[in-house]
């Protein structure tokens, strides 16, 4: 079974999703959702005081970089954002040990593409991570139109420096397309065949794929610690 990564003008990234993949795609291209999470207000204070630059969260001088490949409609990506990310931010990013870079994919459907374009547009104001996390915490049923203008306004309205109307307009600019193409090319080069997927390594150096057995911090922390020890 194959899924095409739909990224606007980007070439499709086809991938065979093995049964052990965290995303566990069905034959029709949909994904089985884990138990539904309760509704959340965006916890944007998670990133308060942390440097954001485009797709990156944390100091560019951090010795280790973690790249996250994710579809904003993927329920397992949302679970990782809820369960693992806060620990990484508090224990590693704030301490200057880790920089996290977001590479978005949009293979689940139209809402994935809308969400990703919104996140990239926010990244141009250095608020991608605020919007990404807000979208994860508000994630709805696949392709049900949950990434609507009202939701985007609510999320952007809670982020100082983001103007909702500007964000809504900017996400459809053609200048967003090259960024989506870059994400697709990076995923293809890394052999990403499901989401969430991760690479870890020295900042500015070679990154290695990490297979996680858990969506909690214990799934990724050992790889971070190993990279820090090198």
C-alpha positions in Angstrom: 0.0 0.0 0.0 1.3 3.4 -0.9 0.6 7.0 0.2 1.4 10.0 -1.9 2.7 13.1 -0.1 0.6 15.9 -1.5 2.6 19.1 -1.2 1.1 21.6 -3.6 3.5 21.8 -6.5 5.9 19.3 -5.0 6.5 16.0 -6.5 4.6 13.2 -4.8 6.6 11.2 -2.2 5.4 7.6 -2.5 6.0 5.3 0.5 5.3 1.8 1.5 4.1 1.8 5.0 5.1 -1.4 6.9 2.9 -2.8 9.6 5.3 -1.8 12.3 5.1 1.9 11.3 3.7 4.1 14.0 1.2 5.6 11.6 -0.3 2.3 10.6 -2.0 3.5 7.4 -5.0 1.6 6.0 -5.4 0.4 2.4 -7.5 3.4 1.6 -4.9 5.9 2.8 -6.6 6.8 6.1 -5.0 6.3 9.5 -6.5 4.6 12.5 -6.7 7.1 15.3 -5.7 6.3 18.9 -8.1 7.0 21.7 -9.4 10.5 21.2 -7.6 13.2 23.3 -9.7 15.7 25.2 -10.0 19.1 23.7 -7.2 21.5 24.7 -6.6 25.2 24.6 -3.3 25.9 22.8 -0.5 25.7 25.4 1.6 28.3 23.7 3.5 29.1 26.9 5.4 25.9 26.3 7.7 27.9 24.0 7.8 31.1 25.9 11.2 32.7 25.8 12.6 30.1 23.4 14.2 31.2 20.1 12.3 30.3 17.0 13.7 30.8 13.5 11.7 29.5 10.6 11.2 25.8 11.1 13.7 25.6 14.0 13.0 25.7 17.8 16.0 26.5 20.1 19.4 27.9 19.9 21.3 27.4 16.6 24.4 26.8 18.9 22.8 23.7 20.5 25.1 20.8 20.0 22.4 18.3 18.9 19.6 18.7 16.3 16.4 16.6 16.2 14.4 16.7 13.0 10.7 15.7 13.2 8.9 14.6 10.1 5.1 14.9 10.7 1.7 15.3 9.1 -0.4 17.7 11.2 -3.4 15.4 10.8 -1.5 12.3 12.0 -2.9 11.3 15.4 0.4 9.8 16.5 2.2 13.0 15.7 -0.3 14.8 17.9 0.3 12.3 20.6 4.1 12.8 20.4 3.5 16.5 20.7 1.5 16.1 23.8 3.5 13.3 25.5 7.1 13.8 24.5 7.7 17.3 23.3 7.1 19.2 26.6 9.8 17.1 28.3 12.2 17.7 25.4 11.5 21.4 25.5 12.0 21.7 29.3 15.0 19.4 29.7 16.9 19.9 26.5 15.8 22.9 24.4 15.7 25.4 27.3 19.0 24.1 28.5 20.6 24.9 25.1 21.4 21.2 24.5 18.9 20.6 21.7 17.5 22.3 18.6 14.3 20.8 17.0 13.5 21.3 13.3 10.1 20.6 11.9 9.7 19.0 8.4 6.0 18.9 7.5 4.4 16.4 5.2 0.8 16.4 3.9 -0.1 12.9 2.7 -3.3 12.3 4.7 -5.4 14.8 2.8 -6.6 18.3 2.2 -6.6 19.4 5.8 -3.0 18.3 6.1 -2.0 20.6 3.2 -4.0 23.5 4.7 -2.5 23.0 8.1 1.1 22.7 6.8 0.8 25.8 4.6 -0.5 27.7 7.7 2.4 26.5 9.8 5.0 27.5 7.2 3.4 30.9 6.8 3.7 31.3 10.6 7.3 30.3 10.4 8.0 33.4 8.4 7.1 35.3 11.5 9.2 32.9 13.6 6.1 31.3 15.2 5.8 28.0 13.4 6.1 26.0 16.6 3.3 27.9 18.3 0.9 27.2 15.4 2.0 23.6 14.9 1.4 22.9 18.6 -1.9 24.7 18.6 -3.0 22.6 15.6 -2.0 19.4 17.2 -3.9 20.2 20.4 -7.0 21.1 18.4 -6.7 18.2 15.9 -10.0 17.0 14.5 -11.2 14.0 12.4 -9.3 13.4 9.2 -10.3 15.8 6.4 -13.4 16.9 8.1 -12.6 20.6 7.5 -11.3 21.1 11.0 -8.4 23.3 9.8 -10.8 26.2 9.2 -10.4 29.9 9.4 -12.0 30.1 12.8 -9.5 27.7 14.3 -6.6 29.5 12.7 -7.8 32.8 13.9 -8.1 31.4 17.5 -4.6 30.0 17.4 -3.0 33.0 15.8 -4.9 35.4 18.1 -3.1 33.9 21.1 0.4 34.3 19.6 1.9 37.8 20.0 3.4 38.8 16.7 0.9 37.0 14.5 -2.0 38.8 12.8 -4.7 36.3 12.0 -5.9 37.9 8.7 -2.3 38.1 7.4 -1.6 34.5 8.3 -4.8 33.3 6.5 -3.8 35.1 3.4 -0.1 34.3 3.5 -0.5 30.5 3.6 -1.8 30.4 0.0 1.1 32.4 -1.5 3.1 30.6 -4.1 6.3 31.4 -2.2 5.3 28.7 0.3 5.6 26.0 -2.3 9.5 25.7 -2.3 9.5 25.1 1.4 7.0 22.2 0.9 9.2 20.8 -1.8 12.2 21.0 0.5 10.4 19.0 3.2 9.4 16.4 0.6 13.0 16.1 -0.7 14.4 15.8 2.8 11.9 13.1 3.7 12.7 11.2 0.5 16.4 11.4 1.1 16.0 10.2 4.7 13.8 7.2 3.6 10.8 8.4 5.7 7.9 6.0 5.2 5.6 7.0 8.0 5.0 9.7 10.6 6.1 10.7 13.0 9.7 10.0 12.0 12.9 11.4 13.4 16.5 12.1 12.7 19.1 13.0 15.4 22.7 14.1 15.2 25.2 16.8 15.7 24.0 20.3 14.7 25.5 20.9 11.2 26.6 17.3 10.9 25.2 14.0 9.8 21.8 13.1 11.1 20.7 9.5 11.6 17.2 8.0 11.5 15.9 7.0 14.9 13.2 4.3 15.2 11.1 5.0 18.3 9.3 2.3 20.2 7.3 4.8 22.2 5.6 8.2 21.7 6.6 9.3 25.1 9.9 11.0 25.9 11.5 7.6 26.6 11.2 6.8 22.9 13.6 9.6 21.8 15.6 10.7 24.8 18.2 7.8 24.6 19.1 8.9 21.0 19.5 12.5 22.2 21.6 11.5 25.1 23.8 9.3 22.9 24.3 12.2 20.5 25.2 14.6 23.4 27.7 12.1 24.6 29.7 11.9 21.4 
